[in-house]
Amino acid sequence: MHNALVDGGAIRKLWIGEIGKYHDHLLRLDPESRRNRFGGAVADAFIENFVKLTVGLDVVIHGFFVDGEMRGAGELRTLGAPDDAEAAFSIEKDWQSHGVGSALLERTLLAARNRGIKQMHMSCLAHNRRMQQLARKFDAELSFDFGSVVGEVEAPFPTPMSVMREVMADSQGFATAELDAQTRMFRRRQPANG
Ligand SMILES: CC(C)(COP(=O)(O)OP(=O)(O)OC[C@H]1O[C@@H](n2cnc3c(N)ncnc32)[C@H](O)[C@@H]1OP(=O)(O)O)[C@@H](O)C(=O)NCCC(=O)NCCS
């Protein structure tokens, strides 16, 4: 399980009250990443509405945080049936191709498994090679139909061990965020000339 990543970043679940960080992260995506994330060009107003609608839905969001800023996200949201969900990923350009997407997909798959989700759908544009490569890395747990460019995860059933892995990752994520906040507070208190 990856928790500490590139540039001192870490992956943890988004907490209640932090939805603004998700909003700011999605708005920072460069035009191509934004198109790939939403399956087409979307305006800022679309993202604002999308995030507003996300609050209160059955959604698990994992974030990749660097210095308290969210630079990547993996979103898992249930669809019509409780065992059917959709996952989507977004990494800001400077942090792409550093393994962040892989770590977020691993955590999202674990969350899906522990929630009894049988099918996790991921859609991506036909030209999005990187997302397809990323999905292929998890081919033991995914089945593909690249004709329609949709990957479906056959999430296995939760086990005490898989639940424990999520609990441990959450505790570690909490401790890392606490330390990170304290370090930033400490840095702010340092006099300008040391
Ligand atoms: C697609 C995306 C989620 C992948 O995340 P990432 O952090 O960039 O990917 P990773 O570094 O974990 O790499 C995953 C795999 O993609 C492949 N890959 C990485 N960089 C690549 C590149 N520049 N070109 C092609 N393939 C690449 C590799 O096979 C890699 O696995 P490996 O390093 O073990 O060989 C991310 O690039 C992104 O957010 N893009 C914009 C939004 C998007 O496309 N979302 C997907 C639709 S929901």
The ligand as a MOL file (V3000), in Angstrom:
LIG
                    3D

  0  0  0     0  0            999 V3000
M  V30 BEGIN CTAB
M  V30 COUNTS 48 50 0 0 0
M  V30 BEGIN ATOM
M  V30 1 C -4.6840 9.1510 -16.1740 0
M  V30 2 C -4.0740 9.4870 -14.8160 0
M  V30 3 C -5.1240 9.3030 -13.7230 0
M  V30 4 C -2.9020 8.5210 -14.5620 0
M  V30 5 O -2.2800 8.8380 -13.3510 0
M  V30 6 P -0.6890 9.0030 -13.2800 0
M  V30 7 O -0.3290 9.3200 -11.8930 0
M  V30 8 O -0.2890 9.9870 -14.3160 0
M  V30 9 O -0.2340 7.5370 -13.6940 0
M  V30 10 P 0.9400 6.6410 -13.0690 0
M  V30 11 O 2.1700 7.4630 -12.9070 0
M  V30 12 O 0.4320 5.9200 -11.8930 0
M  V30 13 O 1.1880 5.6560 -14.2760 0
M  V30 14 C 0.2730 4.6080 -14.5850 0
M  V30 15 C 0.7580 3.8910 -15.8240 0
M  V30 16 O 0.5070 4.6980 -16.9740 0
M  V30 17 C 1.5930 4.5400 -17.9080 0
M  V30 18 N 2.1660 5.8820 -18.1120 0
M  V30 19 C 2.7230 6.7180 -17.2130 0
M  V30 20 N 3.1060 7.8490 -17.8190 0
M  V30 21 C 2.7670 7.7280 -19.1200 0
M  V30 22 C 2.8790 8.5750 -20.2510 0
M  V30 23 N 3.4310 9.7790 -20.1440 0
M  V30 24 N 2.4020 8.1110 -21.4250 0
M  V30 25 C 1.8260 6.8980 -21.5440 0
M  V30 26 N 1.7010 6.0380 -20.5040 0
M  V30 27 C 2.1650 6.4650 -19.3080 0
M  V30 28 C 2.5540 3.5600 -17.3090 0
M  V30 29 O 2.2490 2.2630 -17.7880 0
M  V30 30 C 2.2600 3.6720 -15.8410 0
M  V30 31 O 2.5600 2.5280 -15.1300 0
M  V30 32 P 4.1050 2.1870 -14.7370 0
M  V30 33 O 4.7390 3.4780 -14.3080 0
M  V30 34 O 4.0040 1.2050 -13.6220 0
M  V30 35 O 4.6910 1.6480 -15.9800 0
M  V30 36 C -3.5090 10.9420 -14.7680 0
M  V30 37 O -2.5020 11.0830 -15.7270 0
M  V30 38 C -4.5770 11.9980 -14.9650 0
M  V30 39 O -5.1830 12.4480 -14.0170 0
M  V30 40 N -4.8200 12.4360 -16.2080 0
M  V30 41 C -5.8230 13.4500 -16.4750 0
M  V30 42 C -7.2480 13.0240 -16.1320 0
M  V30 43 C -7.5960 11.6670 -16.6950 0
M  V30 44 O -7.1640 11.2840 -17.7640 0
M  V30 45 N -8.4280 10.9170 -15.9520 0
M  V30 46 C -8.8310 9.6000 -16.3790 0
M  V30 47 C -10.2650 9.5370 -16.7410 0
M  V30 48 S -11.2500 9.2630 -15.3370 0
M  V30 END ATOM
M  V30 BEGIN BOND
M  V30 1 1 1 2
M  V30 2 1 2 3
M  V30 3 1 2 4
M  V30 4 1 2 36
M  V30 5 1 4 5
M  V30 6 1 5 6
M  V30 7 2 6 7
M  V30 8 1 6 8
M  V30 9 1 6 9
M  V30 10 1 9 10
M  V30 11 2 10 11
M  V30 12 1 10 12
M  V30 13 1 10 13
M  V30 14 1 13 14
M  V30 15 1 14 15
M  V30 16 1 15 16
M  V30 17 1 15 30
M  V30 18 1 16 17
M  V30 19 1 17 18
M  V30 20 1 17 28
M  V30 21 1 18 19
M  V30 22 1 18 27
M  V30 23 2 19 20
M  V30 24 1 20 21
M  V30 25 1 21 22
M  V30 26 2 21 27
M  V30 27 1 22 23
M  V30 28 2 22 24
M  V30 29 1 24 25
M  V30 30 2 25 26
M  V30 31 1 26 27
M  V30 32 1 28 29
M  V30 33 1 28 30
M  V30 34 1 30 31
M  V30 35 1 31 32
M  V30 36 2 32 33
M  V30 37 1 32 34
M  V30 38 1 32 35
M  V30 39 1 36 37
M  V30 40 1 36 38
M  V30 41 2 38 39
M  V30 42 1 38 40
M  V30 43 1 40 41
M  V30 44 1 41 42
M  V30 45 1 42 43
M  V30 46 2 43 44
M  V30 47 1 43 45
M  V30 48 1 45 46
M  V30 49 1 46 47
M  V30 50 1 47 48
M  V30 END BOND
M  V30 END CTAB
M  END
